[in-house]
Amino acid sequence: DVSCLNRDSSKVIVVDCKREAFGLQPFNGLALRKWDGNSEDRTLYDLAAFLK
């Protein structure tokens, strides 16, 4: 629940591999594939660069 963060919820993104993690605020959620252990996976790095 992002409302407990005391922040403008329009500026909060919840990133998780489980959609249930942002079930209360579905428009704040970004579902990614679960990490499979691949050390070459750059998903979070790429996302961070995109969000900057």
PANUDO-431817 format. One record per residue: x, y, z of N, C-alpha, C, O in turn; residue in three letters. Coordinates in pm, 1 decimal, decimal comma. Example, Ala and Ser with C-alpha at 12.3 -4.5 7.8 and 13.67 -1.06 7.14 Angstrom:
BEGIN
> n.u;n.v;n.w;ca.u;ca.v;ca.w;c.u;c.v;c.w;o.u;o.v;o.w;r
> 1319,0;-569,0;780,0;1230,0;-450,0;780,0;1320,0;-330,0;780,0;1423,6;-331,9;846,5;ala
> 1285,0;-225,0;708,0;1367,0;-106,0;714,0;1290,0;3,0;787,0;1340,9;113,8;803,9;ser
//
This chain:
BEGIN
> n.u;n.v;n.w;ca.u;ca.v;ca.w;c.u;c.v;c.w;o.u;o.v;o.w;r
> 84,3;-118,1;0,0;0,0;0,0;0,0;88,7;124,2;0,0;153,5;153,2;100,5;asp
> 92,7;197,4;-110,4;181,2;313,4;-120,3;131,0;433,3;-41,0;206,0;528,8;-21,0;val
> 6,7;430,8;4,4;-46,2;544,5;80,5;26,8;563,4;213,6;25,5;673,5;268,7;ser
> 89,6;460,1;265,5;160,5;471,5;393,6;298,6;536,4;378,2;368,3;555,9;477,7;cys
> 338,6;569,8;256,6;470,9;628,3;233,7;475,4;778,8;255,7;583,3;838,0;255,8;leu
> 359,1;841,5;274,5;351,5;986,0;292,7;413,3;1060,5;174,3;486,3;1158,1;191,8;asn
> 382,8;1013,1;54,6;431,1;1074,2;-69,6;314,5;1086,1;-166,5;212,3;1019,2;-151,0;arg
> 330,6;1170,6;-264,8;231,7;1182,8;-371,6;230,5;1050,9;-448,6;329,1;1015,6;-513,4;asp
> 119,7;978,7;-441,6;115,2;845,3;-503,1;130,8;849,9;-654,7;163,1;748,3;-716,3;ser
> 108,3;966,1;-715,8;127,6;976,0;-860,9;275,6;975,0;-898,3;310,2;966,6;-1016,1;ser
> 362,4;983,7;-798,0;506,5;983,2;-822,2;574,1;858,3;-766,5;696,2;854,8;-751,4;lys
> 494,5;756,1;-736,1;546,8;632,4;-677,5;522,6;516,8;-773,2;413,5;501,9;-828,1;val
> 625,3;435,6;-792,5;614,2;315,5;-874,7;654,4;196,2;-789,1;756,2;198,9;-720,0;ile
> 573,5;92,5;-794,7;604,5;-32,4;-726,0;651,5;-130,7;-832,3;577,4;-162,2;-925,5;val
> 773,8;-178,7;-818,5;831,0;-273,9;-914,1;841,2;-408,5;-845,1;904,5;-421,1;-740,3;val
> 778,9;-508,7;-904,2;780,0;-642,2;-843,9;747,5;-744,5;-951,6;696,0;-710,5;-1058,1;asp
> 777,9;-868,3;-922,7;743,3;-975,8;-1015,9;607,3;-1036,1;-982,5;556,8;-1121,0;-1055,9;cys
> 548,8;-992,4;-872,7;417,1;-1041,9;-831,3;317,0;-926,9;-835,5;331,9;-827,9;-764,0;lys
> 216,6;-940,5;-918,4;115,9;-835,2;-931,4;42,3;-807,5;-799,9;-9,6;-697,8;-779,6;arg
> 38,0;-905,7;-712,0;-28,7;-885,7;-583,3;39,4;-775,4;-501,5;-23,7;-714,6;-415,0;glu
> 165,6;-749,8;-528,0;241,5;-650,7;-452,0;185,5;-509,9;-470,4;202,1;-425,0;-382,9;ala
> 120,1;-484,7;-581,8;62,4;-352,2;-603,5;-87,4;-360,8;-631,9;-143,2;-278,5;-704,4;phe
> -150,2;-460,7;-574,1;-293,0;-483,0;-595,4;-381,1;-367,8;-550,2;-485,6;-342,6;-610,2;gly
> -340,1;-297,2;-444,5;-420,9;-185,6;-395,5;-408,3;-62,2;-483,8;-499,2;20,7;-487,6;leu
> -298,1;-49,4;-553,7;-276,1;62,6;-645,4;-223,2;7,9;-778,1;-104,8;23,6;-808,0;gln
> -307,9;-55,0;-856,9;-260,9;-120,2;-979,6;-197,6;-24,9;-1080,5;-114,9;-67,1;-1161,3;pro
> -235,0;102,7;-1077,0;-177,5;197,2;-1172,2;-37,8;242,7;-1130,6;31,1;310,1;-1207,1;phe
> 3,6;206,1;-1010,2;138,2;238,2;-963,3;233,4;120,9;-981,3;351,5;131,0;-948,1;asn
> 183,8;11,6;-1032,8;264,4;-109,2;-1040,6;326,4;-133,8;-1175,9;269,4;-101,7;-1280,2;gly
> 444,2;-191,6;-1171,2;514,7;-234,1;-1290,9;562,4;-376,6;-1266,0;652,5;-400,2;-1185,6;leu
> 501,2;-470,3;-1335,5;535,5;-611,5;-1316,5;648,8;-650,6;-1410,1;641,5;-629,9;-1531,2;ala
> 752,0;-706,5;-1352,6;865,0;-757,3;-1430,0;868,7;-908,7;-1418,3;809,7;-966,9;-1327,3;leu
> 938,2;-971,0;-1510,7;956,9;-1115,9;-1499,2;1044,0;-1146,5;-1378,4;1133,3;-1069,4;-1343,2;arg
> 1016,8;-1259,1;-1316,1;1096,9;-1302,1;-1201,7;1240,2;-1326,9;-1247,4;1263,5;-1384,5;-1353,7;lys
> 1335,7;-1282,7;-1166,1;1476,7;-1302,5;-1199,0;1506,8;-1450,9;-1198,0;1472,8;-1521,1;-1102,8;trp
> 1569,9;-1498,4;-1302,9;1597,1;-1642,0;-1315,8;1740,6;-1678,8;-1279,5;1783,4;-1791,9;-1302,5;asp
> 1814,8;-1584,0;-1223,1;1951,7;-1611,0;-1182,6;2055,0;-1575,3;-1287,7;2174,9;-1590,0;-1264,1;gly
> 2010,5;-1529,0;-1402,5;2100,6;-1492,8;-1511,1;2179,5;-1367,4;-1473,1;2121,5;-1260,2;-1455,6;asn
> 2310,0;-1380,7;-1460,5;2393,4;-1266,7;-1421,5;2401,4;-1160,7;-1530,9;2450,0;-1050,3;-1506,2;ser
> 2355,0;-1192,2;-1650,1;2354,4;-1096,1;-1761,3;2226,1;-1011,9;-1764,2;2214,3;-919,8;-1845,1;glu
> 2131,3;-1042,8;-1677,1;2003,1;-971,9;-1675,0;2025,4;-826,4;-1635,2;2081,1;-798,1;-1529,2;asp
> 1981,7;-735,1;-1720,4;2000,4;-592,2;-1696,1;1867,7;-518,1;-1679,5;1863,1;-395,5;-1689,5;arg
> 1761,9;-591,1;-1654,8;1629,0;-530,2;-1650,4;1621,7;-412,8;-1553,5;1573,8;-305,7;-1590,8;thr
> 1667,7;-430,5;-1431,1;1658,2;-322,4;-1332,7;1750,3;-205,8;-1366,9;1714,4;-90,4;-1343,7;leu
> 1867,0;-233,7;-1421,3;1956,9;-126,0;-1463,6;1893,1;-44,7;-1575,5;1898,0;78,3;-1574,5;tyr
> 1833,9;-113,6;-1670,9;1769,2;-45,0;-1782,7;1648,8;35,5;-1735,7;1626,2;147,0;-1782,6;asp
> 1572,5;-20,1;-1644,2;1457,1;51,0;-1590,7;1501,3;176,5;-1515,9;1440,8;282,5;-1531,7;leu
> 1605,0;165,5;-1435,8;1655,5;281,1;-1361,7;1700,7;391,0;-1457,1;1673,3;508,6;-1433,5;ala
> 1769,0;354,2;-1563,4;1813,5;452,9;-1661,9;1693,5;518,7;-1729,6;1694,6;639,6;-1753,2;ala
> 1591,3;441,7;-1760,6;1470,7;494,7;-1824,1;1398,6;592,7;-1731,7;1350,7;696,8;-1776,8;phe
> 1390,8;560,0;-1603,5;1318,0;643,9;-1508,8;1390,9;773,5;-1474,9;1328,0;870,6;-1432,8;leu
> 1521,1;776,0;-1492,7;1596,2;899,8;-1465,4;1558,1;1001,7;-1567,7;1608,6;1114,0;-1564,8;lys
//
